[in-house]
């Protein structure tokens, strides 16, 4: 639970992001924060992440002040990083903000021994992000072990890449059944994004890459 309650605003966009990885809803204060959460869901090295995780006291221009980071990310190697989420244009146009980020980087390293980084919209690969959004729509579908096992079994049999359309036709000749299979296939790809090229637009012609995967 974040240490600072996010209030509704008519200026910024606030809301909640349903996180599959954290199994809970996370509050966000901007569209960019929400987009960052989405990208973290697909980062294979990320175990969990938390919004508004803590507060620190520090001095800025000789004045005592407090800072609440946007996101704390925990990785598989047990390391952690604190992120401030800002639009690149805001940073570029504001020398005071640039100075603040520089001071915070030093203060957080000194007080908490945790790296501090800034995430901006300039770091987003738009095609990759759009694919993440598409796949995430099927992140929370109900479990169907029969369907899942059938998909896994046939993916593991692949000796070469195959188009999504051809793969679905391999599993079922009936179009109705194919449409029933698709959401579970998207869910599987959501859990194993390396099955396709995430930097190209996902279509029915996208290739499922060969490789052994396990549930």
N, C-alpha and C positions, 0 to 999 in steps of 0.2 A: 504494500500500500504506500503510495507516495506521501512524503512528509508535508507537502503543500497542496491544499485543495485547489483544484482548477475551477475557476469561476466562469460562468457563461459570459460571453463577450459579443458585442455587436460589431467589433472591429476585426478580431482574429477568429479563426475557425476552430471551435472546440468540439470535442465529442469523445467517443469511445471506440477503441479498436479491439475486436475479438481475436485474441491471440491463441493460435493452436499450440504453439511451442510452450507458452506459459500456462495454458489452460485457464485463462481468466481474461477479463476485459481491462485494457489499459487506457487511461485518459490521455488525450493529446491536446495541445494548445494551438496547433497549426496544421495545415495540410502537409507541410514538409515533415513534421514529426510523424504523422500518420504514415507517410510514404517510407520514412526511415524504419518504422516498425515492420512494414511489409518486407523490406529488403532483409531485415534481420531474421525474419521467418525462414528465408531461403539461404541464409549463410550457414553452411554445414559445420562451421567451427563454433557457432554460437549455441550455447546451452540454454540461456535464459536472458531476459532483459527486463528492466524495471524503470518506470517513469518517476520523475521527481523523487529520487531515492534517498537523499540526505541533504543536510545543510552544513556549510562551513562558514566560519568567520574569517575575514581577512581585511586588509587595509588597501584602500584605493585612493591615491592622492592624499595620504595621511588621514583619511577618514575611515572609521570602523564601519564595515558593512557585512551583509550576509549574501550568500550565493546558494541557490538550489539548482543543481545540474538537471539537464533535461532527461538524460538516460544513463543508466549504469548497465553495462553489458558484461556478462560472464561467459567465458569461453571454455572449450573442452579441456584445455590444459590448466584449468583453474585460475587463469589470469583474468583480470578485470580491466575495463576501460570506462572512463567517464566521457560522455559526449554532450557537447552543446550543439543544438541544431539551429542553423541560421541560413538564411538566403545569402548567396554569394554577393549579390548587389548591395545588401545591407551592410555587409562587412567592408566591401570595397569603398563605400561612400561615407563611412563613419570612422574616422581616426580614433575617436574615444572608445568605440567598441573594439577596435583592433588592439588598443592598449589594454583594455579590460581582459580580453582573451589571453593576451600575453602574460599578464599578471596572474590570472587564474591557473594557467598552465604550470607556472612555477609554484604557486601556493598549494595546489592539489598534490603535486609531486612531493612537496616538502611535508605537508600535513598527513597525507594518506598513502603516499608511495604508490599512487595509481596514475597511469598515463591519462592525460587530458587531451581530447581531440575535438575538432570542429567538423561536423558533417554539414555539407551544403548541397544545394540542388545541382551544382556543377559536377558533382560526383555521380550523378544518376545516369546510367545508360538507359535511355528511354525505351528502346525495344525490349531489353531485358526486363525492365520494370513492368511494361505492359503484359509481358508473358507471365510474370509473377502474379499480377492482378487477375489474369484469366484463370490460372491454375488454382489460385486461392479460393475461387468461387466453389470449388469442389473439395476444399479442405475438410469440411465438417459433415460430409455425407455419412449416412448410417452404415455401419459395418455389414458386409455381406461376405462371409468367409468363402462361400462357394465361388462367387464371382472373383474375389481377390486371388484365391488359389489358382483358378483357371488362367488368370492374367499372368501371374507369376510363373507358372509352369511353362507357358508358351513364350514368355520373354526369355526365360532361361534356356530355351531350346534354340533361340535364334543363332544362326551361324553368320548372318550378315544383317546390316541395317534394313529396316522395312518401314514403309510409309504407314502412318496411323490408320488410314483408310483400309489398306491391305491387311493390316494386323487385325483390325476389328472384323473384317470379312473372313479372316482365317478362323476366328473364334465362333462366328455365327453367320449363317447364310441368310437368315431372315432379317429384314431391315429393322423390324420392331425390336428384336433381340440385340441388334447392333447398337441401337439407340440406348438400350438399357445398360449395355456394357460400357459405353463411352464415359459416363461420369466416374466410374470406378477406375478406368484407365487414366483419366485426368488426375484422379486422387493419387494413384500410384506414381505418376510422374511428378506430382506435387511433392511427394515424399522422397522421390529419387530424381531430382531435376537433371542429373547427369545422363539420364536416359535419352535426352534430346539436346539439341543445340539451342540454349536459352537466348542466344544473341540473334536469332533469326525468328521472324514472326511465326507463331504456332498456327498451323493449319492442318487440315486432314492429310496434306502431302508431307508434313514434317516427318522426319525419319526417327524411328526408335532405334537407338544405337545398341549394338549387341553388348552383352555383358551379363555376368552372373549376379543376381541380386537375391536378397533373402528378406523374409518378413521380420 
